[in-house]
Amino acid sequence: MFTGIVQGRGEVVALSGDELVRLVVRVPSVEGLTRGASIAINGVCLTAVEWEDHDVSFDVIGETLRVTNLGALSPGDAVNVERAARYGDEIGGHLLSGHVHAMARVVRLEEQGENLAVTLQVDPELGRYLMPKGYVALDGCSLTLGPQIDNGQFQVFLIPETREVTVIESRAVGDTINLEIDTQTQAIVDTVERVLASRES
């Protein structure tokens, strides 16, 4: 379980393999790390299999590479890093599983003073789970949705702290970002739709 509060940037050190890829990421801290620990890399829950100094190795299957932006990584790329939450930790964002629902495509970037407005597009089918002042995770970063949501297109606003700590600042138009929708919102919407459908039938 994660909170969407990115703890810092990591750097991709190496990728090797074919169907099972060994991904090595230099992370900000390995304090208290144990074999089998969960770490979110760009919002994707991965299992630490070994490490040397700050270079942590993960095994990533082909399906994960296909449905997330991890498949586009190269050595030297920066990634968002969050260690798994522990009981008693402050939940500063919202609860996340580290299971990506889709990739969102950046369609517009607008500087607004020190803030950055980012407009993204996802499959319109996922649009019913997006609502103003709701929240999503983008590359593992918990963000509040802006007021403009239309046909799978939505907007978030990055404050200076988010721009400094996460990799979203470096995204360009056309780039893809891992999206995890809020599972509680998804459950409520799906339940309401099922109830209404059963009444109509």
Residue pairs with C-beta under 8 A, 6 or more apart in sequence:
1 84
1 85
1 95
1 96
1 97
1 98
2 38
2 40
2 43
2 45
2 82
2 84
2 85
2 95
2 96
2 97
2 98
2 140
3 82
3 85
3 89
3 90
3 91
3 92
3 93
3 94
3 95
3 96
3 142
4 82
4 92
4 93
4 94
4 96
4 135
4 137
4 140
4 141
4 142
4 143
5 82
5 92
5 93
5 142
6 80
6 81
6 82
6 140
6 141
6 165
6 166
7 28
7 29
7 81
7 82
7 83
8 27
8 28
8 29
8 81
8 165
9 28
9 78
9 79
9 80
9 81
9 165
9 166
9 167
10 25
10 26
10 27
10 28
10 41
10 78
10 79
10 80
10 81
11 25
11 26
11 76
11 77
11 78
11 79
12 23
12 24
12 25
12 26
12 73
12 74
12 75
12 76
12 77
12 78
12 79
13 24
13 25
13 26
13 55
13 75
14 22
14 23
14 24
14 75
15 21
15 22
15 23
15 24
15 73
15 74
15 75
16 22
18 62
19 61
19 62
20 59
20 60
20 61
20 62
21 59
21 60
21 61
21 62
21 65
22 57
22 58
22 59
22 60
23 41
23 46
23 57
23 58
23 59
23 60
23 70
23 73
24 55
24 56
24 57
24 58
25 41
25 55
25 56
25 58
25 79
25 81
26 54
26 55
26 56
27 39
27 54
27 56
27 81
28 54
28 81
29 54
29 83
30 51
30 53
30 54
30 56
33 48
33 51
33 56
33 83
34 48
35 48
35 49
35 50
36 47
36 48
36 49
37 47
37 48
37 83
37 84
38 45
38 46
38 47
38 48
38 83
38 84
38 98
39 45
39 46
39 47
39 48
39 56
39 58
39 81
39 82
39 83
39 84
40 46
40 80
40 81
40 82
40 83
40 84
40 96
40 98
40 140
41 58
41 70
41 79
41 80
41 81
41 140
42 68
42 69
42 70
42 79
42 80
42 139
42 140
42 167
42 178
43 68
43 80
43 96
43 98
43 100
43 137
43 138
43 139
43 140
43 141
43 178
43 180
44 64
44 68
44 70
44 98
44 100
44 140
44 178
45 97
45 98
45 99
46 58
46 60
46 98
47 58
47 59
48 56
48 57
48 58
49 57
49 58
49 59
50 56
50 57
51 57
60 70
64 70
64 71
65 71
67 100
67 102
67 103
68 100
68 103
68 178
69 103
69 139
69 175
69 176
69 177
69 178
72 176
73 79
78 167
78 170
79 139
79 167
80 139
80 140
80 141
80 166
80 167
80 168
82 140
85 91
92 142
93 135
93 137
93 141
93 142
94 135
94 137
94 142
94 182
95 183
96 137
96 140
96 142
96 180
97 180
97 183
98 140
98 180
99 180
100 178
100 179
100 180
101 126
101 179
101 180
101 181
102 122
102 123
102 126
102 179
103 122
103 176
103 177
103 178
103 179
104 120
104 121
104 122
104 138
104 176
104 177
104 178
104 179
105 120
105 121
105 122
105 174
105 175
105 176
105 177
106 118
106 119
106 120
106 171
106 172
106 173
106 174
106 175
106 176
106 177
107 119
107 120
107 121
107 153
107 173
108 117
108 118
108 119
108 173
109 116
109 117
109 118
109 119
109 171
109 172
109 173
110 116
110 117
110 119
111 117
112 157
114 159
114 160
115 157
115 158
115 159
115 160
116 157
116 158
116 163
116 169
117 146
117 155
117 156
117 157
117 158
118 155
118 156
118 157
118 158
118 168
118 171
119 148
119 153
119 154
119 155
120 138
120 153
120 154
120 155
120 156
120 177
120 179
121 152
121 153
122 130
122 152
122 153
122 154
122 179
123 152
124 151
124 152
125 152
126 152
126 179
126 181
127 149
127 150
127 151
127 152
127 153
127 154
128 189
129 181
129 182
129 185
129 186
129 189
130 136
130 145
130 149
130 152
130 154
130 181
131 145
131 149
131 185
132 145
132 146
132 147
132 149
133 144
133 145
133 147
134 144
134 145
134 182
134 185
135 142
135 143
135 144
135 145
135 182
136 142
136 143
136 145
136 154
136 156
136 179
136 180
136 181
136 182
137 143
137 178
137 179
137 180
138 156
138 168
138 177
138 178
138 179
139 166
139 167
139 168
139 177
139 178
140 178
140 180
141 162
141 166
141 168
143 156
143 157
143 158
143 162
144 156
144 157
145 154
145 155
145 156
146 154
146 155
146 156
146 157
147 155
148 154
148 155
149 155
158 166
158 168
158 169
162 168
162 169
163 169
168 177
171 177
